[in-house]
Amino acid sequence: MTKLTAKERGALPATQFAFPAERKEPLENASHVRNAIARFDQVQGVSDAERDAAWRRIQSAAKRHGVEVHESSWRELGAGHAARKHKAAT
């Protein structure tokens, strides 16, 4: 994966991030899109509505960069999100 320097990351517009308010998970190339999918459940402090919007941005970036996405929703990505909810409830 192409590593962004702090300067490069700072120069990206907020629209180039899956989570723009947090500037988390850049989406400027195929490698970063795949990484955003892999790390999606690791982003903390965001609502389900923000996750829905981030997933739409990831799907759009994936299409733009030729990345195949098998899941139709972020809720299909695995147990990470559910495990966090369960842990928070206990």
N, C-alpha and C positions, 0 to 999 in steps of 0.2 A: 504494500500500500504506500502511496505517496504521502510522506509526512509533511504537514504544513508547519511552517515556522510561525511563531507568535505574530510576526508582522503580516504574513500572508493570511493567517486566520483572521486577524483584526481587519484586514482590508476587504474581506468577503462581505457582501451585503447580507443583512439578516435573512433575506429570502433564500439564501443558499444553505440554510440550516434546517434540519428536520424540526428542531425546537428553537425557533428564532429568538424568543424572549430570553432563553437561557444560553443562546449561541452554542447549542449542543448538536453534535452529529452533522458535520458539513456534508453537502451533497453535490460537490462540484465535479466529481468524476465517478466512474463506475466502481472503483475500488472503495471510495468513501461511501457510496450507496450501499454496497454489500456490508461494509462495516457498520453502518447505521442500522441495518436490519439485524445484524448479529448482536449489537449492543442495545437494542431498543429497550429491552426490559431492565437494563441497568440504569436508565435515566430516572432519577428520583425527584420528588417535589413537583410533579406535574399532574394535572387532572386527567380523567379519562377523555374529556373533550379536547384537551391539548394533545393527547395521544392520538385521537381520531384525526385531528388536523395534521399532525406530524406524519401519520401513516399515509394520508393523501399526498403530502409533499414527497414522501419517499417513493410512492408508486409513480408519481409523475416524473421524478428524477430517474427512476429505474427505467422507465420507458424511453426517456430522452437519451440515456447512456447505454441502452441495450442490455440491461440487467434483468434476468428472468426472476420473477417473484411468484412463488407458488401459493403463498397465503393470500387470501382476499381481505383479511383483517389482522390487525396486530394481536388480537385476542387468540389467534391460532399459532402464535410464535413459540409456545411452550409454557412451562409451568412457572417461570420466573415471576410474572406479575401476580398470579394467584398465590404463590408462596409468600410474597411480600405482604399481600392483603391478610393472609392467614396469620402471619407472624405479628402484624400490627394489631390484630384483633385479640391476641392472647396476652 
